[in-house]
Amino acid sequence: MSWIKVFWKKFARAIDAFKQEEIPEFSSLKQNISRDKLKRNSRILFIDDEKIELVEDLKKEGFSADQDFSGNDSLVNIERGMFDLVVLDFKGVGKKYGGDDGLSLLRSIKRVNPSLYVLAYTSQNLSPAQSSEFYTLCDGTLIKDIGVADSIQRIEDALREAAEPKRIWQGILKGMGVEENSERAKELEKKIMKAILNNKKEEALACLGEEKLGFDGSLISSLIEKLISLGLDHLVKQA
Amino acid sequence: MKYSDFVMFPNVVLNGNEPFHLASGKSIEPSQFCKKHFGKDQSCIKHYNSSIEKSGWIPCPFGYSSYFFEIDGVKCAVTGVIPFPRIGTSEERLRAKISKEQKVTRTAVETSIRALNDLNVSDKEKVGRELSRNMAALHEVRKYNRNLVQTLERYCKSLNPQDPDRVAPELVRAWKLAELMSYQFEILSLIADENLVRIPPKTKSDVYKMLDKCIRVFRPIASDKGMRLDISGDTAYAIVSDKTFPMMATVLIENAIKYGAKDGRVDVNMKIINQNKFRVSVTNDITKETILPKNPFLRGARGSDDKDGTGVGLYLAQMVAKQHRTKIEFEVIETIKDFNRITFSFVLDQA
C-alpha cells in the first residue's frame, strides 16, 4: 500500500503546483519602459483650433505627434485606438459633437475609448458647470502657457501613465463590457497574461474571440497589441 | 488679543462711524464702552476668547451681551447690546436701566446678520462673474505670454542646448518672469472659478521635481532681495490635481520671498515621514518685528498695506490643500539671531 501513498502524495503536490502557477495580475505590474521605446510606441494627437508649435517641438524630440484643428475628423481613429494620448483644447473644437465645444467632443471620446488618456489644454476660463465636467473627465491638465521642456515632460509623464498595464487592462475590460472584479475578468486576465508571456497576439485575441465586444473590436485589438509591444521585459513587479 | 482682531458690529463692518441699521430700522450706536474696555480688563478678554469655541448670544461681564458669528470665515461680533428677550443676569438688569439706547431685539440682530451673509454670498458670486469676464479678455494676453515663454525658452536652448538656464542672465530673467506670469494667471483663474478645487486629484506627480521647477522660476526674484532660495530633501510622488496643486507651492514660495527678511534665506524641504506620508515645508527668515495675523489663511487676512499682496493667496492655497486632503500649518520659531524663522508646511500621502 505504501507505493499508493507515495504516488498520491506526488500527485497531490503536482496538483498544488498547478493550482499555484504564478501568473501575475496586471495590477501588480508597472511598466519600466525606456524613453526611446516610449517615444517609438506612442502616438499623440493635439486637438486645437490654432497652430500649436509644441507639436513641432515634440516631433524634434522624436515623438509622433499630430494636430487636428477641428476635432471633427479624429473620432474614428480614436475609436480604433490609434492614439495613446489626446491633448484637447476647449474653445473652437468639436463643434460637430454639440454646443459645448471641446467638452462635447470629450464626452464622445470617453464614450468610444474610455481608457484613452486625455489632457485638458486650455487657458480659457470655463463656466463652473463646464469646468467641473471638463476637468473631471480629463485625466490631467497641460497648462497652456508653461515652457516647452515642462510641456514635453508633462506629456511624457502622461504617456507613461497611459502605458500602465493596469490602465490598459481596465480599458480592455470596459471595451468588452466585463465587470472589473468579476470572475470572468479574472479568468480572462489569466488567459491573456499567459498569451502575452508567450508573446502571442493571436492567442491573446483568440481568448477574447468568444466574447461579444462592447465596442469596435479594433480598439481591443489595439490595446492588446499595445500590451504586447510594451513587452513583459519592461514590466516589473511592484515592490 | 487686540480690539482690531475682531470685526465689531456696529461700528467696524459698516465702515467707520456709521451706526448699524437693523432691518427694523432701529439704529444702534457704536459701543464706546467696549472700545474703551477691550484688552484692558481680563474678564473682557476672557469673554472675547470664548468666541473661539462658541457662537450666538453670550453675556459679557459688564452686563451687556455679544452675538458672535462668522462671515466667510471671518470672526465677527455684535457687542455692547442688551438683547430682548434678555439673557437674565443681574448685571444685565442693571445695565438695561442705564443704557436704554443699546436695547435691541434678538430677531432684529439675527435677521440683519442673515441679510449681510446673503449680501456677502451674492457679492462673491458677482466678483467671480466679473473676474470670469475679465479672464476672457485676459485670454489674449495669456496667449502672448505663452508665445513669449516658449520663444525665449527655445532661444535660450539654441544658445546652450545642455543648460539653457545658463545663458545671458537678462535673457533668462525675462524668460523666468514670463513663466512667473503664467503662474499668476493660474491663480487668477482659480479666483474666477473656485469650482476647480472641488475636482478630485488624479495625476501621479513627482512633487520634488515640481517644487524644484518652481524654485528655478522664483530664484531671480529672490536674488533681487539678496535672498537665498534652496530646495533639499527626499523625492516622493503624490496624487495631485495638476491644475491646482502647483499653485500651493507658488503661493508659499512667493509669500516667503515677499514677506521674508531682506538678505535672508528661504528653504524648501521635502521629508518622508513614513511609508505612506511625506511633509513639504517652506521656511523663511522674518524680522523680529514681523507680526502675523492669527489666521493668515482667512481671505484678506494677509493683504498687506505696504506690500502688493491681495490677501487671497494663502486662502486659495489652503483650499487647494483641502482638495488634497491636507492642511497648511504654520509655526514661528524664535531665534537668538537677527531673524526669526517661519515655516509653512503640509503633509501628503505618498502615491
HADDOCK unambig.tbl for C-alpha pairs under 7 A between the chains (distance, minus, plus):
assign (segid A and resid 123 and name CA) (segid B and resid 139 and name CA) 6.60 0.50 0.50
assign (segid A and resid 124 and name CA) (segid B and resid 136 and name CA) 6.54 0.50 0.50
assign (segid A and resid 124 and name CA) (segid B and resid 139 and name CA) 6.13 0.50 0.50
assign (segid A and resid 125 and name CA) (segid B and resid 132 and name CA) 6.43 0.50 0.50
assign (segid A and resid 125 and name CA) (segid B and resid 135 and name CA) 6.41 0.50 0.50
assign (segid A and resid 125 and name CA) (segid B and resid 136 and name CA) 6.58 0.50 0.50
assign (segid A and resid 125 and name CA) (segid B and resid 189 and name CA) 6.48 0.50 0.50
assign (segid A and resid 128 and name CA) (segid B and resid 193 and name CA) 6.36 0.50 0.50
assign (segid A and resid 128 and name CA) (segid B and resid 195 and name CA) 6.15 0.50 0.50
assign (segid A and resid 132 and name CA) (segid B and resid 195 and name CA) 6.59 0.50 0.50
assign (segid A and resid 132 and name CA) (segid B and resid 196 and name CA) 6.75 0.50 0.50
assign (segid A and resid 132 and name CA) (segid B and resid 199 and name CA) 6.63 0.50 0.50
assign (segid A and resid 136 and name CA) (segid B and resid 199 and name CA) 6.10 0.50 0.50
assign (segid A and resid 140 and name CA) (segid B and resid 203 and name CA) 6.10 0.50 0.50
assign (segid A and resid 140 and name CA) (segid B and resid 242 and name CA) 6.39 0.50 0.50
assign (segid A and resid 141 and name CA) (segid B and resid 242 and name CA) 5.88 0.50 0.50
assign (segid A and resid 141 and name CA) (segid B and resid 243 and name CA) 5.81 0.50 0.50
assign (segid A and resid 145 and name CA) (segid B and resid 142 and name CA) 6.99 0.50 0.50
assign (segid A and resid 145 and name CA) (segid B and resid 145 and name CA) 6.82 0.50 0.50
assign (segid A and resid 145 and name CA) (segid B and resid 146 and name CA) 4.21 0.50 0.50
assign (segid A and resid 145 and name CA) (segid B and resid 182 and name CA) 6.04 0.50 0.50
assign (segid A and resid 146 and name CA) (segid B and resid 146 and name CA) 6.77 0.50 0.50
assign (segid A and resid 146 and name CA) (segid B and resid 179 and name CA) 6.45 0.50 0.50
assign (segid A and resid 146 and name CA) (segid B and resid 182 and name CA) 6.65 0.50 0.50
assign (segid A and resid 147 and name CA) (segid B and resid 149 and name CA) 5.91 0.50 0.50
assign (segid A and resid 147 and name CA) (segid B and resid 150 and name CA) 5.31 0.50 0.50
assign (segid A and resid 147 and name CA) (segid B and resid 153 and name CA) 6.81 0.50 0.50
assign (segid A and resid 148 and name CA) (segid B and resid 150 and name CA) 5.80 0.50 0.50
